[in-house]
Amino acid sequence: MEPLTHKEAIEELKTQWKRLWWERIDDKVRAEGIADKDYSTLFVEKGTVIFATRNFKMLSFMEILGLHGMIDMGRLVPPSPSVGGWGKFIRTMISGQKPRRVKRAQQHLDEQKQRQQLKKGGRGWLHF
């Protein structure tokens, strides 16, 4: 029953995390986001700057899980986009590859294609 309670606790933390970012106060003059309530489970007090544009360390959900003692729960929470996850893996490793079938077909077409005689003996349009 313990993993189920960890999962429920993580789901509760996720809802609090989403609520924190959804209900923040945006200060357009200082270009920062401020927490509007106390979120004791996330260790954030009312008025804490949660987002700023310069010289600021952002809050990390994984750090909050570590403070709660749920460090090995990485399989329940996807990694941050800066580190990369399945999407980054697909973009970098899979999308960059060409299908092998196309390569074989291209080689087959190249073998069948007869080369035409070059114009001006391969010198192109240059006139010497």
PLY file of the C-alpha trace (Angstrom):
ply
format ascii 1.0
element vertex 128
property float x
property float y
property float z
element edge 127
property int vertex1
property int vertex2
end_header
0.00 0.00 0.00
2.95 2.35 0.41
3.56 3.00 -3.33
-0.10 3.92 -3.74
0.17 6.54 -1.00
3.34 7.91 -2.64
1.47 8.14 -5.93
-1.44 9.93 -4.29
0.98 12.32 -2.55
2.69 13.07 -5.85
-0.67 13.71 -7.52
-1.57 16.12 -4.71
1.77 17.91 -5.13
1.17 18.11 -8.89
-2.22 19.75 -8.38
-0.70 22.24 -5.93
2.13 22.92 -8.40
-0.34 23.59 -11.23
-2.45 25.79 -8.99
0.67 27.76 -7.94
1.53 28.58 -11.54
-2.06 29.17 -12.63
-2.96 31.55 -9.78
0.29 33.53 -9.62
0.33 37.31 -9.75
2.23 38.68 -12.75
4.12 41.90 -12.05
4.68 43.38 -15.50
6.83 46.26 -14.25
9.43 44.02 -12.60
8.82 41.12 -15.01
8.29 38.51 -12.34
5.64 36.14 -11.06
4.63 36.16 -7.39
2.82 33.49 -5.38
-0.59 34.71 -4.23
-1.11 32.15 -1.40
0.87 29.99 0.99
1.68 26.59 -0.45
3.16 24.81 2.52
3.48 21.47 0.72
5.59 23.15 -1.96
7.59 25.20 0.59
6.40 28.48 -0.98
5.04 31.38 1.06
2.72 34.16 -0.03
4.66 36.87 -1.86
7.55 34.62 -2.88
8.93 35.34 -6.33
8.43 32.15 -8.34
9.49 33.49 -11.74
11.80 36.30 -12.77
13.69 37.19 -15.91
17.19 37.86 -14.55
19.51 36.28 -11.98
16.92 33.91 -10.64
16.86 30.19 -9.90
13.50 28.73 -10.87
11.56 26.40 -8.65
11.96 22.74 -9.56
9.29 20.14 -8.96
11.96 17.43 -8.66
13.69 19.39 -5.86
10.39 19.66 -4.01
9.91 15.90 -4.34
13.45 15.46 -2.95
12.58 17.63 0.04
9.57 15.40 0.69
11.82 12.31 0.51
10.43 11.00 -2.78
13.66 11.04 -4.74
13.15 7.72 -6.57
9.81 8.78 -8.01
11.31 9.88 -11.33
9.31 7.25 -13.19
6.05 8.90 -12.10
7.16 12.41 -13.02
8.56 13.19 -16.48
11.90 15.04 -16.63
11.98 18.79 -17.14
12.12 20.01 -20.75
15.59 21.49 -20.23
16.97 18.03 -19.47
14.91 16.33 -22.14
12.48 13.46 -22.20
10.82 11.30 -24.79
10.09 14.28 -27.04
13.72 15.39 -27.14
14.85 11.81 -27.69
12.51 11.46 -30.66
13.61 14.80 -32.13
17.31 14.09 -31.79
17.60 10.36 -32.40
14.64 9.16 -34.45
13.49 12.13 -36.54
17.00 12.83 -37.80
17.33 9.40 -39.39
16.16 8.65 -42.89
14.27 5.44 -43.45
16.55 2.68 -44.68
14.07 1.63 -47.32
14.43 5.00 -49.06
18.23 4.71 -49.06
18.07 1.29 -50.74
15.58 2.54 -53.31
17.79 5.55 -54.07
20.82 3.28 -54.57
18.80 1.05 -56.90
17.72 4.05 -58.99
21.29 5.32 -59.17
22.46 1.95 -60.50
19.78 1.87 -63.20
20.27 5.45 -64.31
22.64 5.84 -67.24
24.85 8.88 -67.22
24.59 11.21 -70.20
27.60 12.49 -72.03
28.91 15.69 -70.48
28.62 18.86 -72.48
31.92 20.32 -73.74
33.88 17.38 -72.38
32.93 18.05 -68.73
34.01 21.69 -68.79
30.44 22.93 -68.66
29.56 26.24 -70.29
32.96 27.79 -69.76
34.74 28.89 -72.90
38.52 28.98 -72.84
0 1
1 2
2 3
3 4
4 5
5 6
6 7
7 8
8 9
9 10
10 11
11 12
12 13
13 14
14 15
15 16
16 17
17 18
18 19
19 20
20 21
21 22
22 23
23 24
24 25
25 26
26 27
27 28
28 29
29 30
30 31
31 32
32 33
33 34
34 35
35 36
36 37
37 38
38 39
39 40
40 41
41 42
42 43
43 44
44 45
45 46
46 47
47 48
48 49
49 50
50 51
51 52
52 53
53 54
54 55
55 56
56 57
57 58
58 59
59 60
60 61
61 62
62 63
63 64
64 65
65 66
66 67
67 68
68 69
69 70
70 71
71 72
72 73
73 74
74 75
75 76
76 77
77 78
78 79
79 80
80 81
81 82
82 83
83 84
84 85
85 86
86 87
87 88
88 89
89 90
90 91
91 92
92 93
93 94
94 95
95 96
96 97
97 98
98 99
99 100
100 101
101 102
102 103
103 104
104 105
105 106
106 107
107 108
108 109
109 110
110 111
111 112
112 113
113 114
114 115
115 116
116 117
117 118
118 119
119 120
120 121
121 122
122 123
123 124
124 125
125 126
126 127
